[in-house]
Amino acid sequence: MARKTYFGPIVDVSFDGAVCQHAAECVHGMPSVFDTGRKPWIDPGIATSDAAADELRAVVGRCPSGALVIVEHEVVR
């Protein structure tokens, strides 16, 4: 499976299903973003505030396999 990126207003989330160990850290950590009953199952669009984006970064950081990665938006100057 190829890595896929899901786009949000503050940060994006990249996922590689071939690497995923199905530990469910993401689903338990932030079920509003990671919902396996929804298509697409990752919706970083839920994280619309800096606090929510920080929480999303923390949850993705707990992914034991590295299947999830935060993709920061480039800062335009």
All heavy atoms as a GROMACS GRO file, in nm:
protein
  572
    1MET      N    1   0.085  -0.118   0.000
    1MET     CA    2   0.000   0.000   0.000
    1MET      C    3   0.089   0.124   0.000
    1MET      O    4   0.186   0.132   0.075
    1MET     CB    5  -0.091  -0.002   0.124
    1MET     CG    6  -0.169   0.126   0.144
    1MET     SD    7  -0.272   0.121   0.290
    1MET     CE    8  -0.428   0.084   0.214
    2ALA      N    9   0.056   0.218  -0.079
    2ALA     CA   10   0.132   0.343  -0.086
    2ALA      C   11   0.089   0.438   0.024
    2ALA      O   12  -0.024   0.432   0.073
    2ALA     CB   13   0.110   0.408  -0.222
    3ARG      N   14   0.181   0.522   0.065
    3ARG     CA   15   0.150   0.624   0.165
    3ARG      C   16   0.049   0.722   0.107
    3ARG      O   17   0.060   0.762  -0.007
    3ARG     CB   18   0.279   0.696   0.206
    3ARG     CG   19   0.258   0.798   0.316
    3ARG     CD   20   0.390   0.844   0.373
    3ARG     NE   21   0.449   0.746   0.463
    3ARG     CZ   22   0.415   0.729   0.590
    3ARG    NH1   23   0.318   0.802   0.643
    3ARG    NH2   24   0.475   0.639   0.664
    4LYS      N   25  -0.051   0.757   0.186
    4LYS     CA   26  -0.156   0.849   0.144
    4LYS      C   27  -0.160   0.966   0.240
    4LYS      O   28  -0.144   0.948   0.361
    4LYS     CB   29  -0.291   0.778   0.140
    4LYS     CG   30  -0.402   0.866   0.090
    4LYS     CD   31  -0.530   0.791   0.066
    4LYS     CE   32  -0.634   0.890   0.015
    4LYS     NZ   33  -0.760   0.832  -0.012
    5THR      N   34  -0.184   1.084   0.188
    5THR     CA   35  -0.190   1.203   0.271
    5THR      C   36  -0.333   1.256   0.277
    5THR      O   37  -0.401   1.265   0.175
    5THR     CB   38  -0.096   1.312   0.217
    5THR    OG1   39   0.037   1.259   0.216
    5THR    CG2   40  -0.099   1.436   0.304
    6TYR      N   41  -0.375   1.288   0.398
    6TYR     CA   42  -0.506   1.345   0.424
    6TYR      C   43  -0.484   1.490   0.467
    6TYR      O   44  -0.402   1.517   0.554
    6TYR     CB   45  -0.577   1.265   0.535
    6TYR     CG   46  -0.597   1.120   0.497
    6TYR    CD1   47  -0.497   1.026   0.520
    6TYR    CD2   48  -0.714   1.079   0.436
    6TYR    CE1   49  -0.513   0.894   0.483
    6TYR    CE2   50  -0.732   0.946   0.400
    6TYR     CZ   51  -0.632   0.855   0.423
    6TYR     OH   52  -0.648   0.723   0.387
    7PHE      N   53  -0.557   1.582   0.405
    7PHE     CA   54  -0.530   1.724   0.419
    7PHE      C   55  -0.621   1.791   0.520
    7PHE      O   56  -0.742   1.766   0.524
    7PHE     CB   57  -0.542   1.792   0.283
    7PHE     CG   58  -0.446   1.734   0.182
    7PHE    CD1   59  -0.488   1.635   0.093
    7PHE    CD2   60  -0.314   1.775   0.179
    7PHE    CE1   61  -0.400   1.579   0.002
    7PHE    CE2   62  -0.225   1.719   0.088
    7PHE     CZ   63  -0.267   1.621   0.000
    8GLY      N   64  -0.560   1.875   0.604
    8GLY     CA   65  -0.633   1.952   0.703
    8GLY      C   66  -0.598   2.099   0.692
    8GLY      O   67  -0.506   2.136   0.620
    9PRO      N   68  -0.668   2.184   0.765
    9PRO     CA   69  -0.645   2.328   0.756
    9PRO      C   70  -0.516   2.375   0.821
    9PRO      O   71  -0.460   2.477   0.780
    9PRO     CB   72  -0.767   2.388   0.827
    9PRO     CG   73  -0.808   2.282   0.924
    9PRO     CD   74  -0.777   2.152   0.856
   10ILE      N   75  -0.465   2.300   0.919
   10ILE     CA   76  -0.344   2.343   0.991
   10ILE      C   77  -0.229   2.247   0.963
   10ILE      O   78  -0.117   2.289   0.937
   10ILE     CB   79  -0.371   2.355   1.142
   10ILE    CG1   80  -0.480   2.460   1.166
   10ILE    CG2   81  -0.242   2.391   1.218
   10ILE    CD1   82  -0.524   2.475   1.309
   11VAL      N   83  -0.256   2.117   0.971
   11VAL     CA   84  -0.156   2.014   0.940
   11VAL      C   85  -0.223   1.904   0.859
   11VAL      O   86  -0.345   1.888   0.861
   11VAL     CB   87  -0.094   1.952   1.068
   11VAL    CG1   88  -0.014   2.054   1.146
   11VAL    CG2   89  -0.198   1.885   1.155
   12ASP      N   90  -0.142   1.829   0.787
   12ASP     CA   91  -0.188   1.713   0.712
   12ASP      C   92  -0.139   1.588   0.784
   12ASP      O   93  -0.045   1.594   0.864
   12ASP     CB   94  -0.134   1.715   0.569
   12ASP     CG   95  -0.172   1.841   0.493
   12ASP    OD1   96  -0.277   1.900   0.523
   12ASP    OD2   97  -0.095   1.880   0.403
   13VAL      N   98  -0.203   1.475   0.757
   13VAL     CA   99  -0.161   1.348   0.815
   13VAL      C  100  -0.134   1.250   0.700
   13VAL      O  101  -0.218   1.231   0.613
   13VAL     CB  102  -0.269   1.289   0.908
   13VAL    CG1  103  -0.226   1.152   0.960
   13VAL    CG2  104  -0.296   1.384   1.025
   14SER      N  105  -0.016   1.190   0.703
   14SER     CA  106   0.023   1.092   0.604
   14SER      C  107   0.015   0.953   0.669
   14SER      O  108   0.053   0.937   0.785
   14SER     CB  109   0.166   1.122   0.557
   14SER     OG  110   0.210   1.025   0.466
   15PHE      N  111  -0.034   0.854   0.594
   15PHE     CA  112  -0.054   0.719   0.648
   15PHE      C  113  -0.004   0.614   0.550
   15PHE      O  114  -0.032   0.620   0.431
   15PHE     CB  115  -0.203   0.696   0.676
   15PHE     CG  116  -0.236   0.554   0.717
   15PHE    CD1  117  -0.198   0.506   0.841
   15PHE    CD2  118  -0.304   0.470   0.632
   15PHE    CE1  119  -0.228   0.376   0.880
   15PHE    CE2  120  -0.335   0.340   0.668
   15PHE     CZ  121  -0.297   0.293   0.793
   16ASP      N  122   0.068   0.516   0.602
   16ASP     CA  123   0.115   0.402   0.522
   16ASP      C  124   0.060   0.274   0.585
   16ASP      O  125   0.109   0.227   0.688
   16ASP     CB  126   0.268   0.399   0.518
   16ASP     CG  127   0.322   0.291   0.426
   16ASP    OD1  128   0.247   0.197   0.390
   16ASP    OD2  129   0.440   0.300   0.388
   17GLY      N  130  -0.043   0.218   0.524
   17GLY     CA  131  -0.109   0.099   0.577
   17GLY      C  132  -0.021  -0.023   0.581
   17GLY      O  133  -0.043  -0.113   0.663
   18ALA      N  134   0.082  -0.029   0.495
   18ALA     CA  135   0.171  -0.145   0.494
   18ALA      C  136   0.260  -0.147   0.618
   18ALA      O  137   0.310  -0.252   0.657
   18ALA     CB  138   0.258  -0.143   0.368
   19VAL      N  139   0.277  -0.034   0.682
   19VAL     CA  140   0.362  -0.022   0.801
   19VAL      C  141   0.281  -0.035   0.929
   19VAL      O  142   0.332  -0.074   1.034
   19VAL     CB  143   0.437   0.113   0.797
   19VAL    CG1  144   0.519   0.136   0.922
   19VAL    CG2  145   0.524   0.123   0.673
   20CYS      N  146   0.152  -0.006   0.922
   20CYS     CA  147   0.064   0.000   1.039
   20CYS      C  148   0.062  -0.132   1.116
   20CYS      O  149   0.049  -0.239   1.058
   20CYS     CB  150  -0.078   0.037   0.996
   20CYS     SG  151  -0.192   0.056   1.134
   21GLN      N  152   0.076  -0.122   1.250
   21GLN     CA  153   0.071  -0.239   1.338
   21GLN      C  154  -0.065  -0.253   1.405
   21GLN      O  155  -0.084  -0.341   1.489
   21GLN     CB  156   0.180  -0.228   1.445
   21GLN     CG  157   0.320  -0.231   1.390
   21GLN     CD  158   0.424  -0.208   1.498
   21GLN    OE1  159   0.394  -0.174   1.612
   21GLN    NE2  160   0.549  -0.225   1.460
   22HIS      N  161  -0.159  -0.166   1.372
   22HIS     CA  162  -0.296  -0.170   1.424
   22HIS      C  163  -0.300  -0.166   1.577
   22HIS      O  164  -0.381  -0.234   1.640
   22HIS     CB  165  -0.371  -0.291   1.370
   22HIS     CG  166  -0.370  -0.297   1.220
   22HIS    ND1  167  -0.447  -0.213   1.144
   22HIS    CD2  168  -0.297  -0.372   1.133
   22HIS    CE1  169  -0.424  -0.238   1.016
   22HIS    NE2  170  -0.333  -0.332   1.006
   23ALA      N  171  -0.216  -0.082   1.636
   23ALA     CA  172  -0.215  -0.064   1.781
   23ALA      C  173  -0.332   0.022   1.826
   23ALA      O  174  -0.364   0.024   1.945
   23ALA     CB  175  -0.083   0.000   1.826
   24ALA      N  176  -0.393   0.094   1.736
   24ALA     CA  177  -0.511   0.178   1.760
   24ALA      C  178  -0.483   0.296   1.852
   24ALA      O  179  -0.576   0.351   1.912
   24ALA     CB  180  -0.628   0.095   1.811
   25GLU      N  181  -0.358   0.336   1.865
   25GLU     CA  182  -0.325   0.455   1.944
   25GLU      C  183  -0.397   0.577   1.886
   25GLU      O  184  -0.445   0.662   1.961
   25GLU     CB  185  -0.174   0.480   1.944
   25GLU     CG  186  -0.094   0.384   2.026
   25GLU     CD  187  -0.117   0.400   2.176
   25GLU    OE1  188  -0.141   0.513   2.221
   25GLU    OE2  189  -0.109   0.299   2.247
   26CYS      N  190  -0.406   0.585   1.755
   26CYS     CA  191  -0.471   0.699   1.690
   26CYS      C  192  -0.621   0.700   1.717
   26CYS      O  193  -0.677   0.803   1.756
   26CYS     CB  194  -0.443   0.696   1.540
   26CYS     SG  195  -0.492   0.543   1.457
   27VAL      N  196  -0.685   0.586   1.700
   27VAL     CA  197  -0.830   0.576   1.717
   27VAL      C  198  -0.869   0.607   1.862
   27VAL      O  199  -0.968   0.677   1.886
   27VAL     CB  200  -0.880   0.436   1.674
   27VAL    CG1  201  -1.027   0.419   1.704
   27VAL    CG2  202  -0.851   0.413   1.527
   28HIS      N  203  -0.792   0.557   1.956
   28HIS     CA  204  -0.821   0.583   2.098
   28HIS      C  205  -0.781   0.724   2.138
   28HIS      O  206  -0.846   0.784   2.223
   28HIS     CB  207  -0.750   0.481   2.187
   28HIS     CG  208  -0.796   0.341   2.167
   28HIS    ND1  209  -0.927   0.301   2.184
   28HIS    CD2  210  -0.730   0.229   2.128
   28HIS    CE1  211  -0.939   0.172   2.158
   28HIS    NE2  212  -0.820   0.127   2.122
   29GLY      N  213  -0.677   0.777   2.074
   29GLY     CA  214  -0.625   0.907   2.112
   29GLY      C  215  -0.708   1.024   2.062
   29GLY      O  216  -0.723   1.125   2.130
   30MET      N  217  -0.762   1.012   1.941
   30MET     CA  218  -0.840   1.121   1.883
   30MET      C  219  -0.944   1.062   1.787
   30MET      O  220  -0.932   1.073   1.665
   30MET     CB  221  -0.748   1.220   1.812
   30MET     CG  222  -0.803   1.358   1.799
   30MET     SD  223  -0.672   1.473   1.751
   30MET     CE  224  -0.766   1.625   1.757
   31PRO      N  225  -1.049   1.001   1.842
   31PRO     CA  226  -1.149   0.933   1.759
   31PRO      C  227  -1.225   1.026   1.664
   31PRO      O  228  -1.280   0.978   1.565
   31PRO     CB  229  -1.242   0.866   1.859
   31PRO     CG  230  -1.218   0.936   1.988
   31PRO     CD  231  -1.077   0.988   1.984
   32SER      N  232  -1.226   1.155   1.692
   32SER     CA  233  -1.294   1.246   1.600
   32SER      C  234  -1.218   1.259   1.468
   32SER      O  235  -1.279   1.281   1.363
   32SER     CB  236  -1.310   1.384   1.664
   32SER     OG  237  -1.183   1.440   1.696
   33VAL      N  238  -1.088   1.239   1.471
   33VAL     CA  239  -1.006   1.246   1.349
   33VAL      C  240  -0.988   1.108   1.288
   33VAL      O  241  -0.995   1.091   1.166
   33VAL     CB  242  -0.868   1.309   1.380
   33VAL    CG1  243  -0.775   1.300   1.259
   33VAL    CG2  244  -0.885   1.454   1.423
   34PHE      N  245  -0.966   1.007   1.372
   34PHE     CA  246  -0.939   0.870   1.325
   34PHE      C  247  -1.060   0.782   1.353
   34PHE      O  248  -1.080   0.735   1.465
   34PHE     CB  249  -0.814   0.815   1.395
   34PHE     CG  250  -0.691   0.898   1.373
   34PHE    CD1  251  -0.651   0.991   1.468
   34PHE    CD2  252  -0.617   0.884   1.257
   34PHE    CE1  253  -0.539   1.070   1.448
   34PHE    CE2  254  -0.504   0.962   1.236
   34PHE     CZ  255  -0.465   1.055   1.330
   35ASP      N  256  -1.143   0.761   1.253
   35ASP     CA  257  -1.268   0.686   1.268
   35ASP      C  258  -1.272   0.579   1.159
   35ASP      O  259  -1.298   0.609   1.042
   35ASP     CB  260  -1.387   0.781   1.256
   35ASP     CG  261  -1.521   0.712   1.272
   35ASP    OD1  262  -1.527   0.588   1.276
   35ASP    OD2  263  -1.622   0.785   1.278
   36THR      N  264  -1.247   0.454   1.196
   36THR     CA  265  -1.240   0.345   1.098
   36THR      C  266  -1.376   0.313   1.036
   36THR      O  267  -1.382   0.241   0.936
   36THR     CB  268  -1.181   0.217   1.162
   36THR    OG1  269  -1.262   0.180   1.274
   36THR    CG2  270  -1.038   0.241   1.205
   37GLY      N  271  -1.483   0.367   1.089
   37GLY     CA  272  -1.616   0.345   1.032
   37GLY      C  273  -1.652   0.449   0.927
   37GLY      O  274  -1.761   0.443   0.870
   38ARG      N  275  -1.563   0.542   0.901
   38ARG     CA  276  -1.590   0.652   0.808
   38ARG      C  277  -1.493   0.643   0.690
   38ARG      O  278  -1.383   0.593   0.703
   38ARG     CB  279  -1.569   0.784   0.885
   38ARG     CG  280  -1.586   0.910   0.804
   38ARG     CD  281  -1.559   1.034   0.887
   38ARG     NE  282  -1.419   1.037   0.928
   38ARG     CZ  283  -1.376   1.083   1.046
   38ARG    NH1  284  -1.461   1.130   1.133
   38ARG    NH2  285  -1.247   1.082   1.076
   39LYS      N  286  -1.535   0.692   0.577
   39LYS     CA  287  -1.448   0.701   0.459
   39LYS      C  288  -1.438   0.846   0.419
   39LYS      O  289  -1.542   0.910   0.399
   39LYS     CB  290  -1.508   0.620   0.343
   39LYS     CG  291  -1.514   0.474   0.369
   39LYS     CD  292  -1.410   0.403   0.291
   39LYS     CE  293  -1.432   0.254   0.316
   39LYS     NZ  294  -1.325   0.173   0.287
   40PRO      N  295  -1.322   0.906   0.410
   40PRO     CA  296  -1.195   0.848   0.453
   40PRO      C  297  -1.188   0.840   0.605
   40PRO      O  298  -1.252   0.919   0.675
   40PRO     CB  299  -1.090   0.946   0.400
   40PRO     CG  300  -1.161   1.076   0.390
   40PRO     CD  301  -1.306   1.043   0.360
   41TRP      N  302  -1.112   0.746   0.654
   41TRP     CA  303  -1.111   0.720   0.797
   41TRP      C  304  -1.025   0.820   0.875
   41TRP      O  305  -1.036   0.828   0.996
   41TRP     CB  306  -1.066   0.577   0.824
   41TRP     CG  307  -0.919   0.551   0.809
   41TRP    CD1  308  -0.851   0.531   0.692
   41TRP    CD2  309  -0.823   0.540   0.914
   41TRP    NE1  310  -0.718   0.509   0.719
   41TRP    CE2  311  -0.699   0.514   0.855
   41TRP    CE3  312  -0.830   0.551   1.052
   41TRP    CZ2  313  -0.582   0.498   0.928
   41TRP    CZ3  314  -0.714   0.534   1.126
   41TRP    CH2  315  -0.592   0.508   1.064
   42ILE      N  316  -0.941   0.897   0.805
   42ILE     CA  317  -0.863   1.003   0.869
   42ILE      C  318  -0.915   1.137   0.819
   42ILE      O  319  -0.921   1.160   0.698
   42ILE     CB  320  -0.713   0.990   0.835
   42ILE    CG1  321  -0.658   0.856   0.883
   42ILE    CG2  322  -0.634   1.106   0.896
   42ILE    CD1  323  -0.514   0.829   0.841
   43ASP      N  324  -0.952   1.226   0.912
   43ASP     CA  325  -1.000   1.359   0.875
   43ASP      C  326  -0.932   1.465   0.961
   43ASP      O  327  -0.984   1.507   1.063
   43ASP     CB  328  -1.152   1.368   0.890
   43ASP     CG  329  -1.206   1.503   0.847
   43ASP    OD1  330  -1.130   1.587   0.793
   43ASP    OD2  331  -1.327   1.525   0.867
   44PRO      N  332  -0.811   1.511   0.918
   44PRO     CA  333  -0.744   1.614   0.995
   44PRO      C  334  -0.814   1.749   0.986
   44PRO      O  335  -0.778   1.844   1.055
   44PRO     CB  336  -0.603   1.620   0.933
   44PRO     CG  337  -0.617   1.560   0.799
   44PRO     CD  338  -0.733   1.464   0.806
   45GLY      N  339  -0.918   1.759   0.904
   45GLY     CA  340  -0.998   1.880   0.895
   45GLY      C  341  -1.072   1.910   1.024
   45GLY      O  342  -1.118   2.021   1.046
   46ILE      N  343  -1.082   1.811   1.112
   46ILE     CA  344  -1.144   1.828   1.243
   46ILE      C  345  -1.058   1.919   1.330
   46ILE      O  346  -1.108   1.991   1.416
   46ILE     CB  347  -1.162   1.690   1.311
   46ILE    CG1  348  -1.249   1.597   1.226
   46ILE    CG2  349  -1.216   1.704   1.452
   46ILE    CD1  350  -1.392   1.637   1.211
   47ALA      N  351  -0.927   1.916   1.309
   47ALA     CA  352  -0.834   1.994   1.391
   47ALA      C  353  -0.824   2.136   1.335
   47ALA      O  354  -0.734   2.169   1.260
   47ALA     CB  355  -0.696   1.927   1.392
   48THR      N  356  -0.919   2.220   1.375
   48THR     CA  357  -0.929   2.355   1.319
   48THR      C  358  -0.871   2.463   1.410
   48THR      O  359  -0.870   2.580   1.372
   48THR     CB  360  -1.075   2.390   1.288
   48THR    OG1  361  -1.151   2.379   1.408
   48THR    CG2  362  -1.132   2.298   1.181
   49SER      N  363  -0.823   2.426   1.526
   49SER     CA  364  -0.760   2.523   1.616
   49SER      C  365  -0.617   2.479   1.643
   49SER      O  366  -0.580   2.363   1.621
   49SER     CB  367  -0.837   2.532   1.748
   49SER     OG  368  -0.821   2.412   1.822
   50ASP      N  369  -0.536   2.572   1.692
   50ASP     CA  370  -0.398   2.537   1.725
   50ASP      C  371  -0.393   2.429   1.833
   50ASP      O  372  -0.310   2.338   1.827
   50ASP     CB  373  -0.320   2.661   1.770
   50ASP     CG  374  -0.291   2.756   1.655
   50ASP    OD1  375  -0.289   2.712   1.538
   50ASP    OD2  376  -0.270   2.876   1.682
   51ALA      N  377  -0.483   2.437   1.930
   51ALA     CA  378  -0.487   2.337   2.037
   51ALA      C  379  -0.520   2.198   1.982
   51ALA      O  380  -0.459   2.098   2.020
   51ALA     CB  381  -0.588   2.376   2.144
   52ALA      N  382  -0.618   2.192   1.892
   52ALA     CA  383  -0.656   2.063   1.832
   52ALA      C  384  -0.543   2.010   1.744
   52ALA      O  385  -0.517   1.889   1.742
   52ALA     CB  386  -0.784   2.077   1.751
   53ALA      N  387  -0.475   2.098   1.672
   53ALA     CA  388  -0.362   2.056   1.589
   53ALA      C  389  -0.248   2.004   1.677
   53ALA      O  390  -0.183   1.904   1.642
   53ALA     CB  391  -0.314   2.170   1.501
   54ASP      N  392  -0.225   2.066   1.792
   54ASP     CA  393  -0.123   2.018   1.886
   54ASP      C  394  -0.160   1.880   1.939
   54ASP      O  395  -0.074   1.792   1.952
   54ASP     CB  396  -0.105   2.116   2.002
   54ASP     CG  397  -0.032   2.243   1.961
   54ASP    OD1  398   0.029   2.246   1.852
   54ASP    OD2  399  -0.039   2.341   2.039
   55GLU      N  400  -0.289   1.861   1.970
   55GLU     CA  401  -0.334   1.729   2.016
   55GLU      C  402  -0.314   1.626   1.906
   55GLU      O  403  -0.269   1.514   1.932
   55GLU     CB  404  -0.482   1.735   2.057
   55GLU     CG  405  -0.535   1.604   2.107
   55GLU     CD  406  -0.683   1.609   2.144
   55GLU    OE1  407  -0.746   1.715   2.134
   55GLU    OE2  408  -0.736   1.501   2.181
   56LEU      N  409  -0.346   1.662   1.783
   56LEU     CA  410  -0.327   1.570   1.669
   56LEU      C  411  -0.180   1.535   1.653
   56LEU      O  412  -0.146   1.418   1.631
   56LEU     CB  413  -0.384   1.633   1.541
   56LEU     CG  414  -0.373   1.552   1.413
   56LEU    CD1  415  -0.436   1.414   1.428
   56LEU    CD2  416  -0.437   1.628   1.297
   57ARG      N  417  -0.092   1.632   1.665
   57ARG     CA  418   0.052   1.606   1.657
   57ARG      C  419   0.094   1.505   1.765
   57ARG      O  420   0.172   1.414   1.739
   57ARG     CB  421   0.131   1.735   1.674
   57ARG     CG  422   0.124   1.828   1.556
   57ARG     CD  423   0.208   1.955   1.583
   57ARG     NE  424   0.195   2.052   1.478
   57ARG     CZ  425   0.115   2.158   1.482
   57ARG    NH1  426   0.038   2.181   1.588
   57ARG    NH2  427   0.110   2.242   1.379
   58ALA      N  428   0.041   1.523   1.886
   58ALA     CA  429   0.076   1.434   1.997
   58ALA      C  430   0.026   1.292   1.972
   58ALA      O  431   0.098   1.194   1.996
   58ALA     CB  432   0.019   1.488   2.128
   59VAL      N  433  -0.096   1.279   1.924
   59VAL     CA  434  -0.154   1.147   1.896
   59VAL      C  435  -0.074   1.076   1.787
   59VAL      O  436  -0.038   0.959   1.800
   59VAL     CB  437  -0.303   1.158   1.859
   59VAL    CG1  438  -0.356   1.028   1.804
   59VAL    CG2  439  -0.384   1.202   1.980
   60VAL      N  440  -0.045   1.147   1.680
   60VAL     CA  441   0.033   1.087   1.570
   60VAL      C  442   0.173   1.050   1.621
   60VAL      O  443   0.228   0.946   1.583
   60VAL     CB  444   0.040   1.183   1.449
   60VAL    CG1  445   0.144   1.137   1.348
   60VAL    CG2  446  -0.097   1.193   1.383
   61GLY      N  447   0.229   1.130   1.711
   61GLY     CA  448   0.360   1.101   1.768
   61GLY      C  449   0.363   0.973   1.850
   61GLY      O  450   0.470   0.915   1.870
   62ARG      N  451   0.247   0.928   1.895
   62ARG     CA  452   0.239   0.803   1.972
   62ARG      C  453   0.224   0.679   1.883
   62ARG      O  454   0.222   0.566   1.934
   62ARG     CB  455   0.123   0.808   2.071
   62ARG     CG  456   0.146   0.906   2.185
   62ARG     CD  457   0.049   0.887   2.299
   62ARG     NE  458  -0.091   0.905   2.263
   62ARG     CZ  459  -0.159   1.019   2.274
   62ARG    NH1  460  -0.098   1.128   2.320
   62ARG    NH2  461  -0.285   1.026   2.242
   63CYS      N  462   0.216   0.697   1.753
   63CYS     CA  463   0.203   0.582   1.661
   63CYS      C  464   0.330   0.498   1.671
   63CYS      O  465   0.438   0.544   1.636
   63CYS     CB  466   0.182   0.632   1.518
   63CYS     SG  467   0.171   0.499   1.396
   64PRO      N  468   0.318   0.373   1.719
   64PRO     CA  469   0.439   0.293   1.744
   64PRO      C  470   0.510   0.246   1.618
   64PRO      O  471   0.630   0.217   1.622
   64PRO     CB  472   0.386   0.173   1.825
   64PRO     CG  473   0.242   0.162   1.786
   64PRO     CD  474   0.196   0.303   1.758
   65SER      N  475   0.441   0.241   1.506
   65SER     CA  476   0.502   0.187   1.385
   65SER      C  477   0.559   0.294   1.293
   65SER      O  478   0.638   0.264   1.204
   65SER     CB  479   0.398   0.106   1.306
   65SER     OG  480   0.296   0.193   1.259
   66GLY      N  481   0.514   0.418   1.312
   66GLY     CA  482   0.555   0.523   1.218
   66GLY      C  483   0.466   0.528   1.096
   66GLY      O  484   0.498   0.597   0.998
   67ALA      N  485   0.356   0.454   1.098
   67ALA     CA  486   0.264   0.455   0.984
   67ALA      C  487   0.200   0.592   0.966
   67ALA      O  488   0.166   0.631   0.855
   67ALA     CB  489   0.156   0.348   1.002
   68LEU      N  490   0.182   0.663   1.076
   68LEU     CA  491   0.125   0.798   1.072
   68LEU      C  492   0.236   0.901   1.086
   68LEU      O  493   0.326   0.885   1.170
   68LEU     CB  494   0.025   0.817   1.185
   68LEU     CG  495  -0.104   0.737   1.174
   68LEU    CD1  496  -0.181   0.746   1.306
   68LEU    CD2  497  -0.189   0.789   1.060
   69VAL      N  498   0.229   1.004   1.005
   69VAL     CA  499   0.327   1.112   1.009
   69VAL      C  500   0.253   1.244   0.991
   69VAL      O  501   0.164   1.255   0.905
   69VAL     CB  502   0.432   1.095   0.897
   69VAL    CG1  503   0.528   1.213   0.893
   69VAL    CG2  504   0.507   0.964   0.912
   70ILE      N  505   0.289   1.343   1.071
   70ILE     CA  506   0.235   1.478   1.052
   70ILE      C  507   0.312   1.546   0.941
   70ILE      O  508   0.435   1.540   0.937
   70ILE     CB  509   0.248   1.560   1.183
   70ILE    CG1  510   0.149   1.511   1.287
   70ILE    CG2  511   0.228   1.710   1.156
   70ILE    CD1  512   0.004   1.543   1.258
   71VAL      N  513   0.239   1.613   0.852
   71VAL     CA  514   0.301   1.692   0.747
   71VAL      C  515   0.263   1.838   0.776
   71VAL      O  516   0.145   1.875   0.766
   71VAL     CB  517   0.251   1.650   0.608
   71VAL    CG1  518   0.317   1.734   0.499
   71VAL    CG2  519   0.275   1.502   0.584
   72GLU      N  520   0.361   1.915   0.817
   72GLU     CA  521   0.338   2.055   0.850
   72GLU      C  522   0.317   2.135   0.722
   72GLU      O  523   0.381   2.108   0.620
   72GLU     CB  524   0.456   2.113   0.928
   72GLU     CG  525   0.480   2.046   1.064
   72GLU     CD  526   0.374   2.080   1.168
   72GLU    OE1  527   0.298   2.176   1.152
   72GLU    OE2  528   0.370   2.007   1.270
   73HIS      N  529   0.230   2.232   0.729
   73HIS     CA  530   0.210   2.323   0.615
   73HIS      C  531   0.328   2.420   0.610
   73HIS      O  532   0.382   2.459   0.714
   73HIS     CB  533   0.081   2.402   0.632
   73HIS     CG  534  -0.041   2.317   0.615
   73HIS    ND1  535  -0.167   2.369   0.621
   73HIS    CD2  536  -0.058   2.184   0.596
   73HIS    CE1  537  -0.256   2.273   0.604
   73HIS    NE2  538  -0.192   2.158   0.590
   74GLU      N  539   0.367   2.455   0.490
   74GLU     CA  540   0.474   2.553   0.474
   74GLU      C  541   0.423   2.691   0.515
   74GLU      O  542   0.310   2.727   0.487
   74GLU     CB  543   0.520   2.557   0.329
   74GLU     CG  544   0.595   2.434   0.285
   74GLU     CD  545   0.653   2.450   0.147
   74GLU    OE1  546   0.687   2.561   0.105
   74GLU    OE2  547   0.662   2.347   0.079
   75VAL      N  548   0.508   2.764   0.582
   75VAL     CA  549   0.474   2.900   0.624
   75VAL      C  550   0.506   2.993   0.508
   75VAL      O  551   0.619   2.996   0.459
   75VAL     CB  552   0.554   2.941   0.750
   75VAL    CG1  553   0.524   3.085   0.786
   75VAL    CG2  554   0.521   2.846   0.864
   76VAL      N  555   0.407   3.068   0.464
   76VAL     CA  556   0.426   3.164   0.355
   76VAL      C  557   0.461   3.298   0.416
   76VAL      O  558   0.390   3.347   0.503
   76VAL     CB  559   0.298   3.174   0.269
   76VAL    CG1  560   0.317   3.277   0.158
   76VAL    CG2  561   0.260   3.039   0.214
   77ARG      N  562   0.567   3.356   0.370
   77ARG     CA  563   0.612   3.487   0.424
   77ARG      C  564   0.592   3.594   0.323
   77ARG      O  565   0.602   3.585   0.211
   77ARG     CB  566   0.758   3.480   0.465
   77ARG     CG  567   0.776   3.379   0.576
   77ARG     CD  568   0.924   3.375   0.616
   77ARG     NE  569   0.945   3.260   0.700
   77ARG     CZ  570   0.962   3.266   0.829
   77ARG    NH1  571   0.957   3.380   0.891
   77ARG    NH2  572   0.982   3.158   0.900
   0.00000   0.00000   0.00000
